[in-house]
Each structure stands twice: as C-alpha cells, then as structure tokens.
Amino acid sequence: MSLSASDRGRLRHITGWWLLAVLFTGPIVRGHASEDADREATAVKRVPASTSASTATKAPPATIPAAAPISTSTSASASTSTSILVVRRQEAREHPEDALAWIRLGQALMQESRDLGGHANLEEAEAAFRRAHTLAPRDPEAAVGLSWVNNTRHEFDEGVRWAQAALALDSRQTDAHALLGDAAVEKGDLELALDHYQTCLDLRPDLSSYSRAAHVLHLRGDTLRAQALMSRAIAAGGPYPENSAWCRSQLALMCLDTGALLPAQQHAERALRDAPENPVVQIALARVRLAQGRELDAITLLQRAATLAPGVPVLALLAEAQRQAGRDSDVRETTRQILALHEQHAAAHRHARGGTPGSEEPATAHGDADLARFLADHDLDLDRALEEAERAHREFPNSRNLDTLAWCYFKKGRYPEAARTIRKALRWNTPDATMHFHAGMILSRLGDAPGAMKALSHALNLNPNFHALHARTAAETIAALRSHP
C-alpha cells in the first residue's frame, strides 16, 4: 500500500506538531470510540517486531528489541496466557470447522510464546492459522496470523507476503500494517516503517501502535518524544501483564541508552514485578544492573533468562557480565554454550534444507549478527565473525547490523571499509553509545584524532556506563590522543 504524496509529507513531520498532538491530545482519528471503550471489546495482542531487539526474537533482536503489540479478537484482561490457551485449545477441539476458533488458538499460542520468550509454539500456531485460512480463505485475521509467525521466525519476505494478502482483503487491517512496519525496520527502511506505523496510529491508536512508533522514533534519535510515546503505550494498557511489562522494559532501555540510570532502574523493576518470569524483562533489568556495576545481580537475572529462553543474545550478555565480575572460567563455559547452541541451529537449518551433517553450509540463511558481535568483542574466530556479519547485513541492512559489520571489519584490520560502514550505521542518529565507541575506535586507527575524540566523547557523554570495558577503553584512547596530537 502506498500513501499519497500529502500523506508522506505529513509523516515526515512526525517529530513536529503532529506527534505533539498524538502525545497530548485525545485519539488521533476523530469519530473513533474512546480507547477505554474500545479496549472493553477488543484486546491488544502482541507480535514480535523484532526484537530488538531491539527486542526483541530474535531477535532482537535485532532492531526492534523483542516484539511490539497488535490487537486480537479476544479479551483477556484478567487472565494469563496459559489459562487462555487451555480454553482456546478446547474451543478448537469442540468446533473444528470454526475458523475463528483456530485464529484464537493461534493468537493464544503466540502470546504464550511471548510470555515464555521462546519459539516453542510457532509450528502449532502456524498450523492453527493455516487451518483457519483453509476454512475461511477471505478472513484477513488468518493471513495476519501467518504473517506474525513468519516475522517471528525472521522470514520477513514471507511475512510481508501474508500481510499484503491481509490488506488485499481489508485495507484497514491495522495489524497487517504493523507487521509490514516491523519488516521494514529489520530491513533498515525507517521511512517505510513510519508510513505503516502512521497508518496504525490513524486507524487504532493503542499500546501496539504507540510502542512501535516510539521505537522507531528512538532509532531516529528523537528520544524525548519516543519515551513520551512509550509512556502513552503503557497508559493504554494491554490484555496480558506481559504487554505493558514489555513496554516498560523498552522504556527502561531507552532511558539507559541516554544514561538515565535511575529512571531506567525504576521502569525495569516495575516491569519485572508485573512479569517476573518474562526473559525480555529479566534481560532489560540485567542490563541496568550491569550499568550500575551490580554484576552478580545481572548474572542471576541472565541465568534465569537463559534457562527460560536460551539464545546467543542472552548468553553473550551473560558472558559479558561474567567477564566484568572476573569469572573467567564461567566466561569460557558460556562461550562453549554459545558455540554449541549455534551449531545446534546450524544442524537444524541443514536438516530443514536437506543438507548433510557436518557440511560447510551456513548455520542460518541470514547470518547471525549476535554471534558475530560476540566473537568480535572477544577476539574469537574473526573470519567467522565477519562472514556472519556480512550475511546478516545483506539480508537485514539495519543500523545495528551495519554497526556489527563495521566492528568486524575493524577487528580484521580493514579500517577504510569499517569507516564507510559505520558512517551508514550512524546516519539515523540512534542514541547508541556502543555505536559511537566503535566509530571512535575506527577513526583513531585511520589517524583522524579529532574525529575519534569527538565520537568517543559522545559515547561517554551519551551513556558513561554503556559498557565497563569499552567505556574504560574510550577514556584511555581519548587521553592517549590528547597526549599525542
């Protein structure tokens, strides 16, 4: 769906008067019922945006931290996702020819997957949505569900195909626009993402649309409005405790990115109270604890998160916490776990594609940027790190993957390529101290002392606690450059 020139022009001013109207007035679109009334009839559902990443899934991941919200046909404001899932499975068994029963089952499976922080339910959820699509091929909710599943797997081309199919059936399908926006963020197209999120805000301003728009504004460096919009998402609320807790955890990370430790701690602690077993929330508070120098607390939180949802990102952060705490033997064990987990994924990928065990086929079709960054940070197998980073960037040229690729080039001594790549990563002015640290170190190796000092100083000013080792390296490098102009 393409917006008119006037619509696109209006969107480009989203950081001006229009967003202020979003933040400080009532619903964006006149004629809609109030959000409180709407919420009585329609509950908010969540689809992975990422993940950040970031998170936020993958990955976070990746660029969107973990997942951002959308709306279901189910109201469950006082129920847990597990209890709802029991009911939905029973309904599907009792009404096997009812497409809505299968759609609701798929949605419940996806929400439980969000609560648990893993992907264990994806195959069953996909089967439920496909059953619904077979029974009611013109129901856009079934197509939205299949898009949701594919985006969660980071199969964004397929996710986009199903989201577009939903819009062909109903051009006002808000969740389809949300999913298309999520895919655009992962592909590094923030303008297209804002187009879709703008449409979401116009059609249904709620926790889902507010949180998505907030994340993209944060990626663009508009931190104050991003935090205000995420606060509005929290105020809008969702049907499950995880929904608002996820938003609080992302608000905590936004605060942390700009060095606001106390607000970050307050938001992350509240999120953990609301969703104590959610790995995304545990990881957010662990990051705050690391910035506070409370490594042992961070290790405890990350061990819990890794038990619930093992993955390279959480294990890499655990290894960093262990390194800060001086637990070298634990770092070696966690490194072993990371590489073993990656190889498990490699074997699963080869099996799914009909490959042979032990072949040299890449572990994933897209590359693993998280593994690449971990290897580069720890100076391990830099050839493999660069290969993973290059493949991840080819598929998902977002700012984080560009930053990871630049860092891998730096570690390999390919400084001109590193400089060209980090410039692309910085073009959105994302408040990421690590990214500016990488830029400073790259410039220092190229002999650009003023540029290096500017980038490193910006990293420390932005968030002096962004990384124990890297922050110290940044300060030492600035001192060395000043003493040898």
N, C-alpha and C positions, 0 to 999 in steps of 0.2 A: 504494500500500500504506500503510495507516495503522497505527501502532503502538498498543498498548493504553495505557491511562492510566498503568499502572505502569511500562511501558517508557519512556514520555515523561518521567515523573517521574525515573526513573533517569538518563536522558540529561541532564536539566537540571543534574545534579550532576556532569557530566563533568569539571569543573575541580577536583573534590574527590577523595575517596578512590578512586573508580573509576579515574580516569585515572592516579593513582599506581600502582594495581595494573597497569595497562597498561604503564607505563613500567618498573617494577622487578620484575615477576614474569614468569612464562612466558606462553605463549599464553593468550589471553583465554578461549577456549571449551574446556572440558575435553573430552577424547575425541578431539581433533584430533591428527594426527601432528605431530611437531616441524616447525618451519619449514624446517630444513635438509633433512629428508626430503622434505617437500612440494616444495621447490624442485628436487629432482632430477627430479621427474616433471612439474612444472608451472612454466613460466617466467612471469615477470611482464611484462605488457605495459603500455603507457602510452597513456592517452587524454587529449587536451587538456582541461584544465579551464577552463581558461580559456581562465587565460594566463590573473593575472595576467595578472599578469599578464607577483596578477599578474602568471605568466605568468605567459598566459603563456599568438599565436594570434594569437589576437588578443590576441588579444589578450590580452593580455594581456590582455594583457591582461591587459586588463581586470582583473577582480578576482582570479581565480586566475592567477598570473603567466604560465604558458605551457602547462603540461599536467601532469596528475597521473597516476600509474600505475594499471594494472589487469592481468589475467592471461591469457596466451594458451595455446593448446594446443601451442605449440612451445617446445622447449628449445634455447636457442642461446647458452649461457653463454660460449662462446669464439669466437663468430662475429660479424662485422659485419652490420649490417642489409642492406648492399648484397649481400654474398655470399649471405645467406639469401634475398634477393629473387630472385636468379638461380635458385636451387633451386626456389622456390615457383612461379615462372612456368613452369618446365619441368614441374613436377608437374601444374599446371593444364592445360597443353597435352596431357600424356600421359593425363590422367584427367578429361576434360571433363564427365563425368557424376557426379563425386565432389564432393559439397557441401563436405566437409572441405578438399579441395584448394583450393577457391575461398575459403573462410574464411581459410585460412592465407595465401593470396596477399594478400587484403585486409589482414590484420594486418601482413604484411611491408611492404606499401606504406605503411601508416600509420606504421610505425616509421621507415622511411626518410624520410618527410616530417618526422617529429620531428627526426631527425638533421640534416636539411638546414635546418630552421627555416622551411620554406615550405609551401605548399598545392598543390604541383605534382601530387601523386599522387592528389588527392581524387576526381577523376572516375573514374580507373581503379579505385581502391579501392571506390568506391560500386558500380561495375559488377560487381566481383568479389563483393561481399556480396549484391547483388541476384540474381546468378546462383545463389549458394548458397541464397538464400531461395526461389527458384523450384524448385530441385531438392529442398530439404528445408524446406518451409514451417513445420514444427514444431521446427526446430532453433533454440534461443534464441540461439546464437552469431551466426547471421546477422543476427538483429534487433539484437543488441548492436553488431555492426559498423556497421550503418546508423545507429544512434544516435550512435556515435562520429564518423562522418563528418559528420553534421548538427551535432553540438555543435562540432566543429572549425570549421565554417562560421558558427558563432553563429546557426544556425537551431534555437534551443533548443526551440521548440514541437514541431517535427518530431522532434528528438532525444528529447524526453520521450515522444512517442507510440511510438517504436520501443523505448525502454527499458521502457515499461509493457507492450508486447507481449511482450518477452522474459520479464518477470516473470510474465505470464499463462501462459507455457509452463513456467517453472521459477521458483518463488517464492524459491529460494535462489541466484539468479543474481547473484553479488556485483558483477560489473561493471555490471550494469544499475542497481543501487543507486548505484554510484559515479557513473555518468553522470547520474542523477537528482539526486544531490547537487551535481554541478558546475553543472547548470542552475539549481538553487535558489540557489547562491552568486551567479551572474550576475544573478538576479532580486532579490537583496538579502534573501532569506529564509534567514538563517543557522540558524535553529532547524530548519527542514525539512532543510537540508543536513546538520546534525549527526545528525538522525534516520537519514538514509541512510548516512552515514559510520559511525555507531554499528553499524548492521547489517553493514556491510562488515567492521568490526573483529571483530564476533562470528563472522561466517562464515569470514573468511580474513584474519587479521592478517598483513600483508606490506607491502612497500615502497609499494604502491599505497594501501592504506587508511591506513597510518601518515602518509604525506605529505599526504594530503587532510585528515585530521583536524588535522594540525599547522597547515596553512594557515588553516583556519577558526578555530582557537584563537588564532592570531596576529591575525587580523582582529578578534577579540573582545578583544584586549588582554592575553591570557594568554601573555605572551611566553616566560617561562621554560619552561613546560610545552610550548609549541609547539616551541621549539628542542630540547627533550629528545626529543619525539616525532619530529621530523625526523631527529635523530641515530639514532633507532631505525630509521627507514626506510632510512637509509644502511647501517646494520649489516645489515639484512635483505638488501640487495643485489637486483640485477635481472639479466636475461639479457644486456643490452647495456650497454656502458660509459656510454652516454648516460643510462641510467636513474638510476644513482647520482650521476652528474655533475650531472644536473638537480637532484636533491635537495640536493647540496652547494651549488649556486648559489643555491637558495632559502634555505638556511640562512645563507649569506653575506649575503643581503639582509635577513633577519630581524635579524642582528647589526648590520648597517649602520643599520637603522631605529632602533635604540636607541643609536647612537653608538659601538658596539664595533668600532672600525676594525681593530684587529689580528686578532681572530678572523675578521672579515669578509674581510680580505685572505687569510688562511690558507685558508679554505674555498673562496674563489673561485679562488685559484691552483691548488689541488688539483683543482678541477673542470675547469679549463682543461687541466691535464696529462692528465686522463682523457678529455676530449672536446675536443681543440684546435680542431676545425672546427665546433663547435656554436654557432650565433649566440646562443642564450639564455645560454649560459655566457659567451661573449665580452661580452655586454651587462652581465651581472652584475659581471664584473671591471672593466669600464669605469666602472660606477657607483662602485665602490670607489675606483678611480684618481681620479675627479673629486673625491670627498670628501677624498682625500689631497692635492689640489692638483697632481696629475700629469696635466694636461690633454692633453699631447702623447701620452702613453701611451694615454689614454682615446680620443683621436681615432683612433689607429691601430687599436685594437680595434673601434671602432664602424664605421670604414670597412670593415673585414673583414666584420663582421656585416651591414652594409647591402648589401655585394656578394652575400653568400650568401642573404640574405632581406630584400630591400628592403621597407620599410613605414614608415608615418608614425611609429610609436613610436621606432624606432631612429634615423630621420633627425632627429626632433625632439631626441633626446638628443645626437646628433652636433652639431646646430646650437648647443645649449647649451654643449657642450664647446668648440666653435669660438669662441663668444662669450666664454667665460671666458679663452680663450687670446688674445683680442684680434684674431682673424682675421675682421674684419668682412666682407671680400669673400667669404670662404668661407661665412659665415652667409647672405649673400644668395643664393649659389648653392644651398646646401642648402635654403633656403626655396623657391626655384624648383622644386627636385626634389620637395619635399613637395607643393606645389600641383599640379604636373604629375601625380604619382602619384595624387593624389586624383581628378583629372579623368579619368585612365585608368579608375579604379574606377567613376566616375560613368558613363562611356560604356559600360562592360561591364554595369553594372546596368540602364541604359536599354535596351541591346540585349537582355538576358535577359528584360526585361519587355515587349518590343515597342515601346519608346518611340522617339522620334525624336532624332537627334543635335542637340545644341545646345538641347534643351528645358530648362525650369527644374525638371524633376523632380529630387528629392533624389538625391544620389550613392549613398546606400545606404538601405535600408528602415529601418535602425535609427539612423542618425546616427553620426557619428564623434567620439567624446569625445576621442580623442587629438589630432585636428586642432583641435577646439575649444579644448583646453588650450594647444596650441602658439600658436594665433592670439591667445588672451587674454594669454599670457605675453609675447608680442612686440608687443602692441597693434596687431594687424593685422586688418582686416575684422571688427570686433567684432560686427556684425549677423549675419554668417555664423557666427561662433563661437557666439553664443547659440542660433541656430537648430539647429546641430549638437548642442549640449549638451542642448537641450530634447528633441530627438528621441531621443537616446541614453538620456536619463533615463526617458522614457516607456516605452521598451522594456525597459531594464535598470536599475531603480532601486536599484543597489547603492551602497555608500558612496563609491566613487571617482567614479562618475558624478554623484552628488549634490554632491560637492566641486567637480568641474569646473563644474557648473551654477552653484553659488554664486559661484565665481570669475568666471564670465562675467557674472552679474548685477552683481557688484562693479565690474567693468571698465566696464559700461554705466551705472553710477551708480544702480542700482536696489538701494539698500542694505537696505531692510526685507526685500525678497524674498531677498536674499543671506543675511541673518541667519537667516531662517526655514529656508532650505535647508541652511546649514552646520550648524545645530543637529541636523538629521536625519542629516547625514553623520557627526557626532561621537557618535551615540548608542551605538555599539558599543565606543567607547574604543580604536579602532585606533591603534597606535603609528606615526603618520604625521606627521612634523614639518611637512610642507608643508600638510597639512590644518589644523593648529593655527595656522600662519602665516596662512593665508587667513582663519581665524576672527578672529585678532587684527587684521588689517587692516580687516576688515569692521566690527568693533566700534569701532575707532578712528574710522571715518568716521561712525558713529552717535553719537559723543560719549561712549561708555562707556569712559573711560580705564582704570579698574581692570580691567574685563573684558578689554580689549585687551592691557594689560601682562601679565596672567595668561596669556593664550593665547600671546602672543609669547614670553614667558619659558619657557613649557612647551615650545614648539617648539625653542628653543635648548638647553634642558636635555636634551630627548629626544635630539637629534642636532645638535650645533653645526655640523656640516658638511653639513647636508641639501641646501644649495643656495648657491653662492657669493654670488649677487646677493641672493637672498631673505633669507639669514642676515644679511647686512650691513644690508638694509632693516629687518629685525626689530630689530636692535640700535639703529639710528638712531631708529626710531619709539619704542622704549622710552625712549630718552634724551630725545627731544622731549616725550613725555607727562609724564615726571617733571619736566622743567623748566617745564612749563606745566600744572600740575594744574587 
